[in-house]
Amino acid sequence: MPTTQRSYARYVALGDSFTEGMCDDLLPDGNYRGWADRVAAALAEERAGAEGRAGAGEREGDGFRYANLAVRGKLIGQIHDEQLATAVGMGADLVTLAGGLNDVLRPGCDIDRVERLLGHCAAELRATGATVVLFTSTDPTRRMAGSTRILPAILRMKAFVQELGQQDGFAVVDLFSAPCFDDRRLWAEDRLHLSPEGHRRVAAGVLEALGRPVDFDWRAPLPAAAPPGRAERLRADARWLRTHLGPWIGRRLTGRSSGDGRPPKRAELLPYR
């Protein structure tokens, strides 16, 4: 159910490439920005304004702190085993949790196990007193050929997340029902990760779920644009097969992941301005 607006001072993000911010603008340190950083920036500004109004003698703390434990390629079992305990120990008052899609993309996905682990993560994080934000997946069938095989699992996960979201202290950002994500302009060239505009809209969705005002309709379709010609589409498809799909299949066949050996994006709960 939607949460009532409360002030947040400690935000921790858990997940995979979606939460890491893949394919958003690059930051000076070489990391992608991502929707979670955008949410952190908005909440940090809000917190700074509140502390400024309180006056130097009545400050609520040492400002806004943010950690992002996400690592690209992680399965829900890895998020559970590698990120959950760390997040619980940070004592956050706000947590975003996104995971399971990498599992669903793989043949033979054990959807029962995915739901069990995601549900356990959500329950453990909520038990700390934090507000927990969850996500439904976008609908890939409206923009990617050959994705209908995973739709039953995505629909089941959608129902599971929405049921969790009915509990006190949870909020859900429903990306599945947002028509804007049917537009390829909200996706990077690899067709799997969000573009900067996609990340901007997810951030707005999170802030709205937290009761914050947003200055645009993040669900609305983009302005119409001329569709690419047949030759351009064929070139783009060939480039995607060669540059993105081929290497992804290669990693699956060899049991490798794009996140192997990669540390969390922001492993410590540090001040964020």
C-alpha positions as CSV (number, residue, x, y, z in Angstrom):
1,M,0.0,0.0,0.0
2,P,1.3,3.6,-0.6
3,T,3.3,4.9,2.4
4,T,2.5,8.1,4.1
5,Q,5.2,10.7,3.6
6,R,8.0,10.5,6.1
7,S,11.5,12.0,6.2
8,Y,14.4,9.8,5.2
9,A,18.0,10.1,6.3
10,R,19.5,6.7,5.4
11,Y,18.8,5.0,2.0
12,V,20.1,1.6,0.9
13,A,19.5,0.2,-2.6
14,L,19.7,-3.6,-3.4
15,G,19.6,-5.3,-6.7
16,D,21.3,-5.9,-10.1
17,S,22.1,-3.8,-13.1
18,F,18.7,-2.1,-13.0
19,T,19.6,-0.6,-9.6
20,E,23.3,-0.2,-10.3
21,G,22.2,2.2,-13.1
22,M,23.5,0.6,-16.2
23,C,23.5,2.7,-19.3
24,D,22.6,6.0,-17.6
25,D,25.0,8.9,-17.8
26,L,28.5,8.2,-16.6
27,L,29.7,9.9,-13.4
28,P,33.3,11.3,-13.0
29,D,34.3,8.2,-11.0
30,G,33.3,5.9,-14.0
31,N,30.1,4.6,-12.5
32,Y,26.7,5.0,-14.1
33,R,24.4,7.4,-12.4
34,G,21.1,5.5,-12.4
35,W,17.6,6.0,-11.0
36,A,18.7,5.2,-7.4
37,D,21.3,8.0,-7.5
38,R,18.6,10.3,-8.8
39,V,16.3,9.4,-5.9
40,A,19.2,9.8,-3.4
41,A,19.9,13.3,-4.8
42,A,16.3,14.4,-4.5
43,L,16.0,13.1,-0.9
44,A,19.3,14.6,0.1
45,E,18.2,18.0,-1.1
46,E,14.9,17.6,0.7
47,R,16.8,16.6,3.9
48,A,19.2,19.5,3.6
49,G,16.3,21.9,3.3
50,A,14.6,20.5,6.3
51,E,17.8,20.7,8.4
52,G,18.4,24.2,7.2
53,R,14.9,25.2,8.3
54,A,15.4,23.6,11.7
55,G,18.4,25.8,12.4
56,A,22.0,25.0,13.4
57,G,21.0,24.2,17.0
58,E,18.2,21.8,16.0
59,R,19.7,19.7,13.3
60,E,18.3,16.2,13.0
61,G,21.6,14.5,12.2
62,D,24.6,14.5,9.9
63,G,22.7,14.8,6.7
64,F,21.5,12.2,4.2
65,R,23.4,8.9,3.7
66,Y,23.2,6.6,0.8
67,A,24.5,3.1,-0.1
68,N,24.0,1.2,-3.3
69,L,24.9,-2.5,-3.0
70,A,23.7,-3.4,-6.5
71,V,26.0,-5.4,-8.9
72,R,25.1,-6.1,-12.5
73,G,24.2,-9.6,-13.4
74,K,23.2,-10.7,-9.9
75,L,20.5,-13.4,-9.5
76,I,18.0,-13.2,-6.6
77,G,19.9,-15.8,-4.7
78,Q,23.1,-13.7,-4.9
79,I,21.2,-10.6,-3.8
80,H,19.9,-12.6,-0.9
81,D,23.2,-14.0,0.1
82,E,25.5,-11.1,-0.7
83,Q,23.5,-7.9,-0.1
84,L,20.7,-8.6,2.4
85,A,22.7,-9.0,5.6
86,T,24.8,-5.9,4.8
87,A,21.7,-3.9,4.1
88,V,19.9,-5.0,7.3
89,G,23.0,-4.1,9.3
90,M,23.0,-0.5,8.0
91,G,19.9,0.5,9.8
92,A,18.4,2.3,6.8
93,D,15.0,3.9,7.0
94,L,14.4,3.5,3.3
95,V,15.3,0.5,1.1
96,T,14.7,-0.2,-2.6
97,L,14.7,-3.9,-3.6
98,A,14.7,-5.1,-7.2
99,G,15.7,-8.5,-8.3
100,G,14.6,-11.7,-10.0
101,L,14.5,-10.6,-13.6
102,N,17.9,-12.1,-14.4
103,D,16.5,-15.4,-13.1
104,V,13.4,-15.1,-15.2
105,L,15.5,-14.5,-18.3
106,R,17.2,-17.8,-17.9
107,P,15.6,-21.0,-19.2
108,G,14.4,-23.3,-16.5
109,C,13.9,-20.6,-13.9
110,D,12.5,-21.8,-10.6
111,I,9.9,-19.2,-10.0
112,D,8.9,-20.6,-6.7
113,R,12.4,-20.1,-5.4
114,V,12.6,-16.6,-6.8
115,E,9.4,-15.6,-5.0
116,R,10.6,-17.3,-1.8
117,L,13.9,-15.5,-1.7
118,L,12.5,-12.1,-2.8
119,G,9.8,-12.4,-0.2
120,H,12.4,-13.3,2.5
121,C,14.5,-10.3,1.5
122,A,11.5,-8.0,1.7
123,A,10.4,-9.3,5.1
124,E,13.9,-9.0,6.6
125,L,14.3,-5.5,5.4
126,R,10.8,-4.4,6.5
127,A,11.5,-5.9,10.0
128,T,14.2,-3.2,10.5
129,G,11.5,-0.6,10.3
130,A,12.5,0.7,6.9
131,T,10.1,1.6,4.2
132,V,10.6,-0.9,1.4
133,V,10.1,0.0,-2.2
134,L,9.5,-2.9,-4.7
135,F,9.1,-2.9,-8.5
136,T,7.1,-4.8,-11.1
137,S,9.0,-5.5,-14.3
138,T,8.2,-3.8,-17.5
139,D,6.4,-5.8,-20.2
140,P,9.1,-6.9,-22.7
141,T,6.6,-8.4,-25.2
142,R,5.5,-5.0,-26.3
143,R,9.0,-4.1,-27.6
144,M,11.1,-7.3,-27.9
145,A,10.4,-10.1,-30.3
146,G,10.7,-13.6,-28.8
147,S,10.1,-12.5,-25.2
148,T,6.6,-14.1,-24.9
149,R,8.2,-17.2,-23.3
150,I,9.0,-15.2,-20.1
151,L,5.7,-13.4,-19.8
152,P,4.0,-16.0,-17.6
153,A,6.8,-15.7,-15.0
154,I,6.8,-11.9,-15.3
155,L,3.0,-11.8,-14.7
156,R,3.3,-14.1,-11.7
157,M,6.1,-12.0,-10.2
158,K,4.0,-8.9,-10.8
159,A,1.1,-10.4,-8.8
160,F,3.5,-11.5,-6.1
161,V,5.1,-8.0,-5.7
162,Q,1.7,-6.3,-5.7
163,E,0.5,-8.6,-3.0
164,L,3.5,-7.7,-0.9
165,G,2.9,-4.1,-1.6
166,Q,-0.5,-4.2,0.2
167,Q,1.3,-4.6,3.5
168,D,2.1,-1.7,5.8
169,G,5.5,-0.1,5.1
170,F,5.8,-1.3,1.5
171,A,5.4,0.7,-1.7
172,V,5.3,-0.6,-5.3
173,V,6.5,1.1,-8.5
174,D,4.4,-0.5,-11.2
175,L,6.5,-0.3,-14.4
176,F,4.5,-3.0,-16.1
177,S,1.5,-0.8,-16.5
178,A,3.4,2.3,-17.7
179,P,3.0,2.8,-21.4
180,C,6.1,4.8,-21.8
181,F,8.3,1.8,-21.4
182,D,7.0,0.3,-24.6
183,D,9.1,3.0,-26.4
184,R,12.6,1.9,-27.4
185,R,13.9,5.4,-26.6
186,L,13.6,4.6,-22.9
187,W,16.1,1.7,-23.5
188,A,19.8,1.5,-24.2
189,E,21.2,0.0,-27.4
190,D,21.4,-3.4,-25.6
191,R,17.6,-3.4,-25.2
192,L,17.9,-4.7,-21.7
193,H,19.0,-1.7,-19.7
194,L,17.3,1.7,-19.4
195,S,18.5,4.8,-21.2
196,P,19.0,8.1,-19.2
197,E,15.4,9.0,-19.9
198,G,14.3,5.6,-18.6
199,H,16.2,6.1,-15.4
200,R,14.8,9.6,-15.0
201,R,11.3,8.1,-15.2
202,V,11.9,5.3,-12.8
203,A,13.3,7.8,-10.3
204,A,10.2,9.9,-10.6
205,G,8.1,6.7,-10.0
206,V,10.0,5.9,-6.8
207,L,9.6,9.5,-5.5
208,E,5.9,9.4,-6.3
209,A,5.5,6.1,-4.4
210,L,7.1,7.8,-1.4
211,G,4.6,10.6,-1.5
212,R,6.8,13.2,-3.1
213,P,5.5,15.5,-5.8
214,V,6.9,15.0,-9.3
215,D,6.8,17.7,-11.9
216,F,5.9,15.5,-14.9
217,D,3.8,12.4,-15.7
218,W,6.5,9.7,-15.7
219,R,4.1,7.1,-17.2
220,A,3.2,9.2,-20.2
221,P,4.4,8.2,-23.7
222,L,7.1,10.2,-25.3
223,P,6.2,12.6,-28.1
224,A,5.7,10.8,-31.4
225,A,8.8,10.4,-33.6
226,A,9.2,9.1,-37.1
227,P,9.9,5.3,-37.0
228,P,13.2,4.1,-38.4
229,G,13.3,2.8,-41.9
230,R,13.7,-0.9,-42.7
231,A,17.3,-0.7,-43.6
232,E,18.1,1.2,-40.3
233,R,16.2,-1.4,-38.3
234,L,18.1,-4.2,-39.9
235,R,21.4,-2.6,-39.2
236,A,20.4,-2.0,-35.6
237,D,19.3,-5.6,-35.2
238,A,22.5,-6.9,-36.6
239,R,24.5,-4.7,-34.3
240,W,22.5,-5.8,-31.3
241,L,23.0,-9.5,-32.2
242,R,26.7,-9.0,-32.6
243,T,27.4,-6.6,-29.7
244,H,24.9,-7.6,-27.1
245,L,23.0,-10.8,-27.6
246,G,26.0,-12.9,-28.7
247,P,28.1,-12.1,-25.6
248,W,25.1,-12.5,-23.3
249,I,24.6,-16.1,-24.7
250,G,28.3,-16.8,-24.4
251,R,28.3,-15.9,-20.7
252,R,25.3,-18.1,-20.1
253,L,27.0,-21.0,-21.8
254,T,30.1,-20.6,-19.8
255,G,28.5,-19.8,-16.5
256,R,30.0,-16.4,-16.3
257,S,28.3,-13.1,-15.3
258,S,29.0,-9.5,-16.2
259,G,29.2,-8.8,-12.5
260,D,31.8,-11.4,-11.6
261,G,34.4,-9.9,-9.3
262,R,32.8,-6.5,-9.4
263,P,32.3,-4.7,-6.0
264,P,29.0,-3.0,-5.1
265,K,28.5,0.4,-6.6
266,R,28.5,2.3,-3.2
267,A,29.3,-0.3,-0.5
268,E,29.1,2.0,2.5
269,L,26.4,4.1,3.9
270,L,28.1,7.5,3.4
271,P,26.9,11.1,3.3
272,Y,25.5,12.0,-0.1
273,R,25.1,15.5,-1.3
